[in-house]
Amino acid sequence: MDTRITNIVVTAKLSGTLNLKDVTTKLVGSVYDPEHFPAVRYKPDRKMPVSYLLYSTGSVVIAGCTSVDSAKERGDEIAKMLGLSIKDLTVRNVVGLARLNRELLLENVAKIEEDVDYAPDIFPGARLRIAGVVPTFLVFKSGSIVVAGSRSSQEFGESVTRLVKLFDDNKAVYKSV
């Protein structure tokens, strides 16, 4: 089985408030349209997935990193560009992928837990929640799984392990070879 984290979303608090019009002059390529959205949107490099939302209160949302350390570095970078520092940084969402390298029978996946939505005429995957596990899983016939809602890399890994155990305990979810 292969797993990887594809996106980490964090929130941070800067050491001061922001004048968003001034921020747009400091951050080339940033967008601020207060009639449509109350924050500055900033994507420093089109080739990198990292993006920012900067609010006048000094709150910042950073998305697109693949590790918490990278998110901290990006937070420190944006704070430095604005002449401020980061006071708090909190991981809000860890999204990742798992590949089971086995095909699944989604009709049977839908029967193993109460909290499963599977409507193949609407969406090609099953949404699955496991009791006592925070993340939500999108499970596909190919054995690919999207895991969303973890609060840490460790929780991501533990939740995938729990899902695989659930599948292994219910062998009918695997397509016969």
N, C-alpha and C positions, 0 to 999 in steps of 0.2 A: 504494500500500500504506500502511496506517495501522498504527502501533505505539504502544503505551503500556505503561508499567510500572504494575502494579496492586497490588503488595505487595513490600515489602522487609522481610526478617527480619534483625535484628542481635543480637549478643550483646555485653554490656558487663560490665565489672567495676567495682564501686563501690569507693570508697576505704576502706571498712570492712565489717564483717559486719553482719548484721541480726538483730534479735529479731523474728521474724515476727508474734508476737502484738502487739507494739508497733506494727509497721507497719500492721496493720489499724485501729488507732485513729487513725493519721495520715492514712490514705488512705480517705476515706469511700466506701463501696460496694465495697471490696475483699473478697475471699473467701479464707479460709484454713481448710482442712479437712485437717489433717495425717494423718488416717487414710486419706484417699483420694488426696492429692497433696501432695508435699513443698514446695510453693511457694505464695506469695500470688498470686492472680490479680486483676488490677486493670484495669478498663476505665473510664477517667475520664468518658467522655461517650458515651452510647449512640448519638449521631448520628455520631460519628467512628469509623473502623475501628481506631484504634490501641489496642493492648492490651499488657499487661506480665505477665511472670512474674518474681517476685522470690524469690530463694533465700537462705537463711540465710548462705551463704558470701559473699554480696555480688554474686553473679552475677545478671544481668538479661537477659531475652529481651524484645525489643521487636518487635512485628509490626504490620503494617497501614499503614506509611508508604509513600509513593510516591516518595520521593527519599532519598538518603543524608543530605543536609543536614537534612531533616525528622526523620530518625531520630536524628541527633546532637542536634538541638534537644529532642526528646522525652526522650532520655537525660539531658541536662543538667537538664531540668525535674523529672524524677522524682528525680534525685540531690539537687537543691536542696530538694525537698519532704521528703526524708529527712535533710537536714543533712549530706550527703556530696557527693562529686564523682565524676565518671567518670574511671577510669584508662585503660581500653582499650575500644575499640568496633570490632567486626569484622563486616563484612557476611557473612552466612551463606547467604542465598538472595535472588535477585531473580526475581520472577515477573512475566510480562507477557503481553500479547496482541498478536497481529499479525492483520491482515485483508488477505488477498490481493486481495479484490474480484473473485475468479474462483472458480468451482466446481472441485472436485477429484474425480478418480476414485480412491477410496481403494484399490481393488483393484490399481491400477497403482502407487500410492505404496508399497504393501507389497512391491513387487518391486524397488525401486531401491536399497535398502540391506539388509544382512544383519540388522541389529538393529531389526526392525519387528514389532510385534504388532498384528494386525488380526483381530478376531473380531466381525463386525457383529451376530451374534446375542447377544453379551454386552455390547458397548459400541459406541456409534455413531462412535467415532473410532479413529484409528490412533496408537499410541505409537511414536515414531521416535527413534532415536539415530543421530547421524552420527559416524563415526570421527574422532577428534581434536577433537571439540566437546564441552564439558562439559554444557551443558543438555540436557534431554529435551524433546521436542516432542509435544504432543497435537494431531493434525491432524484437522480435520473436513471433511466433504464441502462445506460452505458456503464453505470457504477461510479459516475462522477457525482460529487456531493459538494454543495456550497454550504458553508457554515457561517451564520451571521449572528451577532449578538454577544459574542464572548467579550469578557472584560480584560482578558490577559492572554498571552501566548500559551501559558500553562492551561488555562481553562479551555482554550481551543483544542489543545492536544487531548486533554482528559475527556472532553465531550465527544471527540471522534472515536476515542477508545471505547466509550460507553455505547456509541451507536454500533460499532463493529461487533461488540459483544452481543448486543441485542439481535443483530442480524445472524451471528453465528449460533445463537441459541434458538433461532427460528430459521432453520436451513431452507425452508420453502421459499424464502425471499430470493435465493440464488437461482439463476437459470442453470439448468443441467447442461453439462458440456456434451 
